[in-house]
Amino acid sequence: MIKLLSHLSYVAVTSPDVEASVRFYEEQVGLTVVDRVDGAVYLRCWGDYYAYSVVVLPGDQPSMATMAWRTSSAQALDEAVKRIEAAGVAGEWVDVHKIGRAYRFTGPWGHSMTLHWDVTRHESAGAAASIYPDRPSTRSKVAGAPRQLDHVTVACSDVDAFADWYNEVLGFRIMARTILDEAPVSVFSVLTTSEKSHDLGVVLDGSSAAGRINHYAFWVDTREELLIAADTLMENGTAIEYGPSIHGIGEQNFLYYREPSLLRIELNTGGYRNYVPDWEPNTWKPSMGSNNFYRNGVMPMSMTESFPPADGPSATEEGVPDEIMDALLNPYAKQGRG
């Protein structure tokens, strides 16, 4: 298979209060508003090479409207469309703001994906132009502001089947997965279109809802910037949901927080790069530190929530016995380290 996809280019999310979310992105995250069109607000990180990387749309609940991926070429876009439709999924060609021709489809588990080759590159002028030629603009003045969009993690009812479909149809490399210690239940998998450990993640969703998102993530250059971001967020009244710490899978430094709509955002830095073309994904267990590298931190129950909120129990709770849920959230207790 030719390389079809290059990287994640933008995420479009919904918010019940668009202006509150946008103020948060501007004032606390450090993004810049670049356009407002028909109720949609387009924002970018200071290091994004394209016109925008986050779109905030009005909606009754926080959710993901679509995740967009740039293909490796115009020919790769056409080939990707052929493969998607051969797999029995029908999409449509759409015109996307400052992108143009794009193909949008809904995957087998209800997630909207937009594929495109054409882009509008960001060009800064005057005081916003960087003194460094490779930078699309100057750094944000907000402490710890992300350089760029990093990845998106969605939720679905069958983690392994999701990973297999996106691997076989669109060429995502499956890098690793997590199964529970107490039972052979896959609860997490990471896929990538590049040398990163992942730019697409998937967590187990025990609800009956389709197309949900668990979080999306930004990237900062250093661990110190991530810690400064955590400090800045907390001093501005934004609680840290989980972290800062390091994931075992991917080995990235991370922290999680919520924007005003309650949608979860992750901040990442560090981690390894994997260039092995025939990489065989490893299987982790929570007790091995898949989520917490140091094997000494308990993931809060709130991290199992995905969006939009499902009726009844949260994502991984529904249909999962209490003892298995406890093993996922606190896998080190039996070892005397919880």
N, C-alpha and C positions, 0 to 999 in steps of 0.2 A: 504493500500500500504506500502511495506517496504521502508525504507529510501534508495533512489537510489543514490543521489549525495551528496558528502561530501563538496567540495569547489572548487572555481576557482583556477586552477593550473598555467595556462599561457595564455597570449594573443599573437597572431602573427599578426603583422601589416606590412603594406607596406609603403615604402618611395621612392620618386624619387631620393633621394640622401642618400643612406644607410650610407655612412661614415659620413656625416654631422649629421644625426640623432644619430648615435652611439657615436660620440664625445660629443654631447649634453648630452646623457644619462650618459656617464662616467664623464664628467667634471662638469656638472651643477646639474644633478639629483643625482649622486652618485652610479650608478649601475656599475657592473663589467662584462666585457666580459669574457665568459667562453668557447666559441667555435665559430668557423667559418666553415661552411660546405656548399659548393655549392652555395655561394652567400648569404646565410642566416647567420645572426649574433645572437648569443644566449647570453642573459644577465641575471643577477640576482641581487636582492636586498641583502643587507648584512644579513637579517634575513630570507631569503627564505630557506626552508628545502629541496627543491628539486634542481635539477641541474640548472634550469633556470625558469624565470617567464615571460620574454619578448623575443620575436623573431622579428627581423627586417628583412624584405624581400624586394628585389627590386621590384618596381612597378611604373607605370606612375603617380599615384595619391596616396595620403594618404588614407588608407582603413584598414579594419579588414579582415585578411585572415581567421582566425578562432579564436574561444575562446574555451579553453580546461577546462574540469571539471573532477576531480578525483571522481570516484564512491566510495561508502562506503565499497565495497567488490568486489571480482571477480564475485560472484554470482549476485550482484546488477548490474554489467555491462551487464551481459547476459540478465537480466530481463529488463533493460532499453532498450536494443536493441529490444527485443520482443515487448515492448510497442510502441516504435517509429515506427516499421514496421507495427504493428497492426493499427496504426493511419494513415497508407497510405504513409509513408515517407520511401524511400529506401536509405540507406547509404552504406558504404563499410568499410571493415576492412583494416587498413593501419598500416605501421610500422613507428613509430615516433622516432626521434632522442632522445636517452637516456630515452625513455619511453618504446618503443616496441609496443606490440599489443594494438591497439586503434580502436575505431569505429568513423567514421566521416560521418556526414550527414548535409544536408541543410534543415533548418526548413521552415515552411510555408511562412515566410516573407523574405526568402533569406539569412538568417544568418547561416554561417558555425559553427558547434559545434563539438568538438572532445571529446569523452568520453574515459576514460582509468582508469585502476586500477594499473597496473605496473608503477613503477617510479624508477628513480635513485636518491638516496639521496645525498645531497651535503656533502662532507667531506673536511674540511680545515686542512692544515698542517702548521707547522712552525709558522711564525709571523702572518699568517692569522687565526690561530686557537684561539678561544676565551678562556679566563680563566674560563668562565661560561659553565658548561657542556651542558645546554639546548640550547645554541646559536650555530648555524651552522658555524658562523665566527665572526670575530671582527667587530665592527661598522665601517661604512664608514668614511673616513676622510673628506668627503664633508659635510659642515654644513647643517643640516636639511634633510639629505638623508633618504629616506623611509626605513622602516623595511621590508615591504613586499607588494606584490600585494594585492589590496583590492576588486575592483569590476569592472564591465564593464556595460556601458549603451548604448543600441542600439536604432535605430529609425525604426518605422514601421507605416503603414497606419491605423492600428486599435489597439490601446493600450489595450483595454479590451480583445479583442479576443486573442491577443498575450499572455497576462497574463494567460488567461484561458487555452490555449493550453499547455503552459509550466507547469502549475499547474497540469492539468489532466494527462498529459503524463509522465512528469518527476518528479512530486512531489514538485516543487518549491512552497513555501508558499507565497501567495500574502499578502503583509503587509499593503499597502496603495495605494491610487491613488489620482490624482488631476483632478478636472473638472473645467472648466472656470466659473467665476461668472455670466457672461452674457448668457451662453448657456450650455446645458448638454453635453459638448464635453470633452471627456477624453483626457488629454494632457500628462499624466505622470503616471507611475505605478512602484512600487518597489516590487521585489520578493527576496526570500532568500532560501538558502539550510541549514542555520544554525541559530544561535541565533542573528546574526547581523540584522540590519534593512533591509539591502539588500546586495546582491552580484551580482544581475542582475537588471538593470533598463531599462525602455523602454519609449521613448518620441515619441510624435506624429510626423509623417513625412507626409506632404502633397504632396511630390513629387511622381513621378512614379517610382523612383529608388528602388531597393530591396537590403536588406542585409547591410544597412549602419550602421555606428557606430557614436555616438555622442561624447563619450569620454571613457577613462578607467582611473582607479584611483589607487593610491598607498596609503599606510598607514604609518603614523608616530605615535610615542607613546604619544606625548603630544601636547597641543595647542602651547606651547612655541616653540617647534621644527617646527611646521607649520609656525609660524611667522618668525622664523629664516630662513626657506626655502624661504619664500616670499622675505625677505630682501636680501638673497644671490642671488636669481634669478634676482632681479631688478638690483643689483649692477654689475651683469654680463651681463646686457643688454637684459634680457628677461622680457617682459611686463607681468603684471598680468591681465588676462582677466576679472576676476570677483572674489571678495572676497579680503581678508579673511573675512568670516562671518560664520553664522550658518544656516543650513537648518532647517525648521520646521519639515518636514518629516525626521525621523531618528535622528534629533538633532545633526548631526555631524558638527564639524568645517570644513570649506572647503576653498580651493582656486583653481582657474583654470588658466592654462597657456597653451601655445602652444610649441610644439617641432618644429625643423626647417621645417619639412614637412607640418606644420600647423595643424597637428593632435592635438586635445585637450587632455590635461592631467589634472586630478584632484588630489589634495592631501587632504586626510581626516584624522581626528582624533576625538576622543570622540564619543558621541552618546550613545543610550541606547542598552540594550540587552533584547531580548524578547524570553522567553522559552515556551510560551503558545502554546501547540500543536494544539488547535482548535481555534486559533486566527481568528477573523473576521476583515477583512481589513476596515479601516476607509476611508471616502471620505473627502478630503480637497478641498479648493478653494484657488486660489492665494492670495486673500485678507486676508485669515486666516494665512498667513505666511508659506505656504507650501514650498516655496523656500527660503524665507528670514525670519528667526525666529523673527527678531525685527520689521518686517513689515515697514521698512523705507528705503529699498534699491531697486533701479531699476535694473533689470537684463538687461545687454546690448543685443542689437539685435543680435550681433555676436554669442551669445550662442545658437541660433536656428539653426546654421549651423551644418550639419552632413557630414560624409565622406564615400565614395568619394563625392565631390561636385556634386549636381544635376544640370541639365540644368534648367535655369529659376529661379523662386523665391526659396528662401531657405526653409528648412524643413517645419516649421509650417506656413509659409507665404502663400503658394500656396493654393488657394481655401478658405482661412480664411479671413473674412471681416476685414478691418482695425481697426474697433472699438474693435473687439474681440482680435486681436493681441495686441493692446494697453493695453487691460485689463490684458493680460497675462504678459506683460513686466513691466507694471506699475499699479498694481491693487490697489494702495493706494491713487491715485490722487483724486478720488471722496470723500475720507474721510479726505482730507486736510493734508495728511501725505506724499504725493509723492514729 
